[in-house]
């Protein structure tokens, strides 16, 4: 399981509603809305 960094839900990568790449890592999302928010400002959701 992976964590949706937008809403903190647990997401099964095989069943994820979407995924995005950022800084060499793949992020998985529970919904298209969370993916859209992440894609608009990924640095806001990724804590380095």
VOMAR-179464 format. One record per residue (C-alpha): residue in one letter; x, y, z. Coordinates in steps of 0.25 Angstrom, whole numbers, padded with zeros to 4 digits, always signed. Layout:
<pts>
AXYZ
...
</pts>
This chain:
<pts>
X+0000+0000+0000
X+0004+0014-0003
X-0001+0027+0004
X-0008+0038-0004
X+0000+0050+0000
X-0012+0059-0003
X-0022+0053+0006
X-0013+0043+0014
X-0022+0031+0010
X-0016+0017+0008
X-0016+0014-0007
X-0013+0000-0014
X-0004+0004-0026
X-0011-0007-0034
X-0025+0000-0032
X-0021+0015-0031
X-0029+0025-0038
X-0017+0032-0043
X-0002+0033-0042
X+0009+0044-0044
X+0024+0044-0045
X+0031+0055-0037
X+0046+0056-0034
X+0048+0042-0038
X+0037+0036-0029
X+0023+0031-0033
X+0012+0036-0025
X-0002+0029-0025
X-0016+0035-0023
X-0029+0031-0018
X-0037+0040-0027
X-0035+0049-0039
X-0037+0061-0031
X-0025+0057-0022
X-0016+0055-0034
X-0021+0068-0040
X-0017+0076-0027
X-0004+0069-0026
X-0001+0072-0041
X-0004+0087-0039
X+0007+0088-0028
X+0014+0075-0025
X+0025+0082-0016
X+0014+0086-0006
X+0011+0071-0004
X+0025+0065-0004
X+0033+0067+0009
X+0047+0067+0006
</pts>
